[in-house]
């Protein structure tokens, strides 16, 4: 390569854009709370870059690992400090390296109150680190190395060079923690643009026009072996490593444990302009039943070392971080002594009573038996592709109504003569129902309950709204379905249920679009309506950054 071109490439710095980074720096400087799960920073989210760096949920990628809190950590590629902050709140000492001065300043601001964190702005490719670190962290960085650190060598060799640098920075018992996209991840097959090039299928086509590079599981394992890491433990991330909701370990046969039940599938990636080429939940089920779901995970988390890497004692973890702080938790599947599911809080306040409507909503932690079978949602996904979906829904809701009365009925009525259900029925929706081989329904994950009985029409409304609206069932259809069971069900009662469901959502879940971004009255009311917030978020994040900036500047 021409020497002048090499020199020019080495001066390039990864950036999300000066405007976006200036906004993030200002938000951090003005914030009182810069902690990992700061809801104050979450309210400053304006677009994809600010959501990526300030949004709550970046910590799940590290929470699943059993690493000593006394560790000395070296982070290569600190970015804007989201992972740095997580490391600083977890480990004894953290040294973070970032070659972009603006991003290094942002990272320092994010960690300003952590005396155990230092952020150094330097070219990592020119550094020689002492071999005295317990952990080296490379999260979301390896794929950029061929462009921003070693642009004068072949892409794979560039990645190999950084991994060798990381290995040399570890002490004899240290380990590497690496996170990177899977170039054949399920989302990419479904048409999502490659995260680094913006073009669909680039990774699947082996990057014909780009130096950024990601790897399949087998490719990554060979790369780590060539870098000198003799032992590896792979973890598998959905929907990605940035805001992981579900992580699988390598323990157990995925077919035996129906691991497709544990994966959430957003309608599409926030920046994906394409309609998925196939139904992702059903594709995941088919892959799992063939023992291939882990291979097609959207991202990998890897722990590597020159010694035996500990094997976790769990099979799957699911993080509920997109909730208000007191309701955040993690659900874990264990195989021994018998398969069971454990739900634990992410902080000590989880489980406190919270107000909703005129009742009290509470959260129940603890262990439960694991149930074999497929989630009912997979049958709904299959039926939604058929021509007689409306007929299917009518039968489905009728059976759901019968099961509710049979399992949760109290034999009592409310003032308007609607049957009352047990308090734990508030959380019984299709996503919490397993259908076994005999098509029997088993109710799982009864996490949320109230201090008072629940009218059956509210449970019906909540289930239809949050499980079927995404399949084209509209509010009018919801009223008709409930009225077919209770002829007295009217618009006033329906509106009452909507208000109550909105209150429930506001109590439990974070809002990801700030209504203050839309200053005109009508648009603010639209953004504030939780029923359509999901769809508004989908449209907003699919807009190009420039269009979003233009809209904000005109409101």
Secondary structure by P-SEA (a helix, b strand, c coil): ccaaaaaaaaaccccccaaaaaaaaaaaaaccccccccaaaaaacccaaaaacccccccccccccccccccbbbbccccccaaaaaaaacccbbbbbbccaaaaaaaaaaacccccbbbbbcccccccccccccbbbbccccccccccccccccaaaaaaaaaaaaaaaccccbbbbbbbbcccccccccccccccccccccccccccccccccccaaaaaaaaaaacccbbbbbbbccccccccbbbcccccccccccccccccccccccccccccccaaaaaaaaaaaccccccccbbbbbbcccccccccccbbbbcccccccccbbbbbbcccccbbbbbbcccccccccccccccccccbbbbbbbbcccaaaaaaaaaaccaaaaaaaaaaaaaaaaaaaccccccccccccbbbccccccccccccccccccbbbbccccccccccccaaaaaaaaaaaccccccccaaaaaaaaaaacccccaaaaaaaaaaaaaaaaacccccccccccccaaaaaaaacccaaaaaaaaaaaccaaaaaaaaaac
